[in-house]
Amino acid sequence: MRVSRVQAEQNRQTVIDVASRLFR
């Protein structure tokens, strides 16, 4: 519970990157 926010932010950015690449 010490890197929940950091991990969530990185996970979200990774998902956005993958989605952008797939949508492209």
C-alpha distance matrix in Angstrom:
0.0 3.8 5.8 5.4 8.5 10.2 10.0 11.3 13.9 15.1 15.2 17.3 19.5 20.1 21.1 23.4 25.0 25.7 27.0 29.2 30.6 31.3 32.8 34.9
3.8 0.0 3.8 5.7 7.8 8.5 9.4 11.4 13.1 14.1 15.2 17.2 18.8 19.7 21.3 23.2 24.4 25.6 27.2 28.9 30.3 31.5 33.0 34.7
5.8 3.8 0.0 3.8 5.6 5.2 5.7 8.2 9.8 10.4 11.6 13.9 15.2 16.0 17.8 19.7 20.7 21.9 23.7 25.3 26.6 27.8 29.4 31.0
5.4 5.7 3.8 0.0 3.8 5.6 5.2 6.0 8.5 9.9 10.2 12.0 14.2 15.1 16.1 18.1 19.8 20.8 22.0 23.9 25.5 26.4 27.7 29.7
8.5 7.8 5.6 3.8 0.0 3.8 5.5 5.1 6.1 8.6 9.7 10.5 12.4 14.2 15.3 16.5 18.3 19.9 20.9 22.4 24.3 25.5 26.5 28.3
10.2 8.5 5.2 5.6 3.8 0.0 3.8 5.4 5.2 6.2 8.5 9.9 10.7 12.2 14.2 15.4 16.5 18.4 19.9 21.1 22.6 24.2 25.5 26.9
10.0 9.4 5.7 5.2 5.5 3.8 0.0 3.8 5.4 5.1 5.9 8.4 9.8 10.3 12.0 14.1 15.1 16.2 17.9 19.7 20.9 22.1 23.7 25.4
11.3 11.4 8.2 6.0 5.1 5.4 3.8 0.0 3.8 5.5 5.0 6.0 8.6 9.8 10.4 12.2 14.1 15.2 16.2 18.1 19.9 20.8 21.9 23.9
13.9 13.1 9.8 8.5 6.1 5.2 5.4 3.8 0.0 3.8 5.4 5.2 6.3 8.6 9.9 10.6 12.4 14.3 15.3 16.4 18.4 19.9 20.7 22.3
15.1 14.1 10.4 9.9 8.6 6.2 5.1 5.5 3.8 0.0 3.8 5.4 5.1 6.1 8.6 9.8 10.5 12.3 14.1 15.2 16.5 18.2 19.6 20.9
15.2 15.2 11.6 10.2 9.7 8.5 5.9 5.0 5.4 3.8 0.0 3.8 5.5 5.1 6.2 8.6 9.8 10.6 12.1 14.1 15.3 16.3 17.9 19.7
17.3 17.2 13.9 12.0 10.5 9.9 8.4 6.0 5.2 5.4 3.8 0.0 3.8 5.4 5.1 6.2 8.6 9.9 10.4 12.1 14.2 15.1 16.0 17.9
19.5 18.8 15.2 14.2 12.4 10.7 9.8 8.6 6.3 5.1 5.5 3.8 0.0 3.8 5.4 5.0 6.1 8.6 9.7 10.4 12.3 14.1 15.0 16.2
20.1 19.7 16.0 15.1 14.2 12.2 10.3 9.8 8.6 6.1 5.1 5.4 3.8 0.0 3.8 5.4 5.1 6.2 8.5 9.8 10.6 12.2 14.0 15.2
21.1 21.3 17.8 16.1 15.3 14.2 12.0 10.4 9.9 8.6 6.2 5.1 5.4 3.8 0.0 3.8 5.4 5.1 5.9 8.4 9.8 10.3 11.8 13.8
23.4 23.2 19.7 18.1 16.5 15.4 14.1 12.2 10.6 9.8 8.6 6.2 5.0 5.4 3.8 0.0 3.8 5.5 5.0 5.9 8.5 9.7 10.1 11.8
25.0 24.4 20.7 19.8 18.3 16.5 15.1 14.1 12.4 10.5 9.8 8.6 6.1 5.1 5.4 3.8 0.0 3.8 5.5 5.1 6.2 8.6 9.8 10.5
25.7 25.6 21.9 20.8 19.9 18.4 16.2 15.2 14.3 12.3 10.6 9.9 8.6 6.2 5.1 5.5 3.8 0.0 3.8 5.4 5.1 6.1 8.4 9.7
27.0 27.2 23.7 22.0 20.9 19.9 17.9 16.2 15.3 14.1 12.1 10.4 9.7 8.5 5.9 5.0 5.5 3.8 0.0 3.8 5.4 5.0 5.8 8.3
29.2 28.9 25.3 23.9 22.4 21.1 19.7 18.1 16.4 15.2 14.1 12.1 10.4 9.8 8.4 5.9 5.1 5.4 3.8 0.0 3.8 5.5 5.1 5.9
30.6 30.3 26.6 25.5 24.3 22.6 20.9 19.9 18.4 16.5 15.3 14.2 12.3 10.6 9.8 8.5 6.2 5.1 5.4 3.8 0.0 3.8 5.5 5.1
31.3 31.5 27.8 26.4 25.5 24.2 22.1 20.8 19.9 18.2 16.3 15.1 14.1 12.2 10.3 9.7 8.6 6.1 5.0 5.5 3.8 0.0 3.8 5.4
32.8 33.0 29.4 27.7 26.5 25.5 23.7 21.9 20.7 19.6 17.9 16.0 15.0 14.0 11.8 10.1 9.8 8.4 5.8 5.1 5.5 3.8 0.0 3.8
34.9 34.7 31.0 29.7 28.3 26.9 25.4 23.9 22.3 20.9 19.7 17.9 16.2 15.2 13.8 11.8 10.5 9.7 8.3 5.9 5.1 5.4 3.8 0.0
